[in-house]
Amino acid sequence: MSWEIVRSETQPCDCGVGTITYVMEIDDWNRTRSHREIACSVCLEEERQEQEVHALREKRREDLYGKAKDLATKRHLDKWLDLYARVTKKEAWRRYTGGSGYPTLGTFYKHVKDFGGVTEYMRWCFSNHFEEALKALAVKDDDVEALLAEREH
């Protein structure tokens, strides 16, 4: 199993000092991959700086999302769990899915079993889908929304 170069195109770089080579490869299963090779120290440094800025931006986005999630959990998790307390598993599934969609009833039962109960599974659902959970609760939390909006900018 090897990758075969199906296209390679070399162009002058943005600053005009070196070149950028765009390479497209394919394997025996028709999977493709592509990459570029920058043969210019100036453009390579610019690329490194852009990647650094992108990484910092993504880190900031993750931090804001984590803060929003923590705040939502602190303020609204109990209300979410109360929605599924003292009801059958089937009723919990119906409340969570509206009676259709994912997870199916059988899958919901399996998840509940794997997590050790409805409460534990619904806690996991809130943690992983807190924005949808807040919508389901009809909660408008300005602080959480502000963090999520700031994340998008």
N, C-alpha and C positions, 0 to 999 in steps of 0.2 A: 504494500500500500504506500503510494507516494503521491505527492502533489506535483502537478505538471503546470508550468507557466503557460497560460493561454494568451496572455496579453501583457506587454510591457511597454510603457510609453514614457519617454524622458522629455522633460520640458525645462526651460530655464526657471530658476527659482524667482521669487518675488523681488528680491533685491538685485538680481542679475549677476551675482558673483558665481553661483554654483548651479546645480541642477536638482530637480525632484523627479524621481522615477516612480511611476504608479505601476504596481504589479498586481495582476489578477491570476489566481491559480484555481485549479479544479482537481478533484481526486477521482478515483474509480467509481465512487457512488454519486457522482455529480454534485458533490458539495463544493461550494466555492468559498474562497477567502481572498481578501485583498489587503494590501498594505502599501505604504509609500516609503521610499528611502530618500532622505534628505542629505544631499552631498554639498552642504554649505554651512559653515560654522555660524554665520550670522542668523540664518533662517532656523537652524537647529536650536539656537539659544532662544529665539522668539517662540518657537514651538514649545520648548520646555517651560518658559514663563507662562504661556497660555494654559498649559496643562496644570501648572501650579495654581493659577488663578481659578481655574475650573474646579480643582480639588478643594480649594478653600471655600468656594461658593457652595459646593455640594455638602461640605462639612457643616457650614452654617445652616443650610436647608435642613439637614438631618437633625441638628441641634434644636432648631425652631419646632420641627415636627415632634421631637421628643418632649419638648416643654409643653406643647399643646396637648399631646397624649397624656402626659402626667397630670396636667391641670384638669383635663376632662375626666380622667380616672378618679382623681381626688374628689371632684365635685359631683359626678353623675353615675359612677359605677353602682352605688347602692340602689339608686332608682332603677337602673337597668336590671339588676339582679332581682329586685322586688317584682318586676314584671313577669319573671319566670318562676317565682317562688310559689309553693303550694299549688302547683298545677301538674297534671300528668305530663309525661314526656311528649305524648302526641300533641297536647295542647301547647306545650312549649314550642314544639316544632311549628305548629300552625301560626303561633304568634310571631315567631322568628322569620318564617318564609312567606307567610300569607297563604299557606296551604299548597304552594307549588314552587318549583324552581330548586335551586341548590341550597342546602343539601336536600336530597330526597329523604323521605321518612326513614328508610332503612339506613342510609348513610348517617343521618342525624342520630339514630339509635346507636350506631357503631361508635361515632365520635363521643357520645355521652358515656358509653361504656369505657372507651379508651381513656377519657379524661377523669373518670371516677365519679361522674354525676352531672346533672344538668347545671348546677351552679358553677362548677369548675369549667365546664365547656362554655357556658355563656360568659364567664369571666374572660376566657381566652378569646371569644368572639369580639367582646368589647375592646380588648386590648389590641387586636389585629385589625378591627374595622370600626374604630371609635367614631369616625365621621358619619358612617351610616347609622350607627347606634344612636347618635345624637339626633339625627333626622327622625329615626323611628320613635324616639322619645318626645319629639317635637320640642326640643330644647334649643334655645337660641342663647348661646354663651358668647358674649361680645369679646371677652378676653381670649378665648380659644380661637374664635374667628379672626381676631386681629393677628394672632401668632401665625395662623395658616395663611392669611393674606400677605403678611410680611415675608413669609417663606417663598411666595410666588414672585417677589420682586427682587 
